[in-house]
Amino acid sequence: MTTKTFPTPIDLPMLPQYFRLTSLQSTTNHAGMTSHVATLFHEKSSLKVQWNSPSLPATLGVGSIVSPRWFSDCESRDGALRIARLAPLQRPDPQIALFDLVPPGWFAERVWIARAAALLAELPPSYRHLFNAVLWDGQRFRQFCKSPSSLNHHHSGDGDNLRHTVETVEFVRQWCHSHAFVHKDLAMLTALLHDVGKAMEYAVRRDGSWGLSDRGRLIGHKVTAIEWVAAALAKWEIRLPDMHAEVLLHNLSAAPHAPRHLGLRDPQTLEAFVVSLADRASGTTELIERCMPRKAGWGTYHTQLGFSPYRPAAQIDSFIS
């Protein structure tokens, strides 16, 4: 699948073709003409645009991915570029880099966005197509970027689900570079999607803290991830290499040491095993770092760790002969 290109203004040839719609306002004057003003975000450029139309497409909403349709000239009115219309993109496209369309209001630390974008860009088109299809919905992707990865354990702050995901994929990538017999692309895709269900696992409570959503209480993030992946594969007819879809679903659902009566499977692939190790490494490292004392000695006890981390004394140059 290839991205269809549309003309851009002659005086703005480097302008991106696709943006995240971050705000939209419509006003109707006394003559009955309706004007729309929108702000658009791309990592390379943010725009304010204006156009006139009696109505808007039902699928055009804040958070959606859109493409401006330009006039041949680029006229500016009250700080907004005049366009013919704003078209929402309804079909997931593997050529669109989703992490280029993450507004700062979704996630402020851009170094993490750049790391995530670089990891996703390494994957083949069919894998990127699946990732984009799972997170094409703006609300879902926003929650994926903003939510924690747990409530009281590792990565429990705002945006920590994305941080944990990036760390896990980077652990997997590094491990695969030393073990060529692992299917690196499949392992990285598994790691990218392993906590995608946490986009809807949690919800902000009245006091501003995070708590389990109804979906989180009833279903859980593992089943949610499998549901979304299976639905994306079927709805958009995404074709992965032979057996890769089955292996991906296994990797996402495998649970080491789960009781047999639950019907879950221990990891049967090396990729599932590697992602499980990386997932735990990221979580444990974050907890230890959080509980580690600033100076030498014992840190803070955490129930998830089961111990207080100890920091040895820093080496002092004068002790070295």
Salt bridges, closest charged atoms under 4 A:
GLU43 OE1 - ARG110 NH2 2.46
GLU75 OE2 - ARG77 NE 3.17
GLU75 OE1 - ARG82 NH1 3.99
GLU109 OE2 - ARG163 NH2 2.21
GLU122 OE2 - ARG173 NE 2.56
GLU122 OE1 - LYS184 NZ 3.38
ASP160 OD1 - ARG163 NH1 2.73
GLU167 OE1 - HIS155 NE2 3.07
GLU170 OE1 - ARG115 NH2 2.62
ASP185 OD1 - LYS184 NZ 3.80
ASP195 OD2 - HIS164 NE2 3.43
ASP195 OD2 - HIS194 NE2 3.27
ASP195 OD2 - LYS198 NZ 3.30
ASP195 OD1 - HIS221 NE2 3.47
GLU201 OE2 - HIS221 ND1 3.79
GLU227 OE1 - ARG215 NH1 3.13
ASP279 OD1 - HIS164 NE2 2.71
ASP279 OD1 - HIS194 NE2 3.40
GLU286 OE1 - ARG290 NH2 2.89
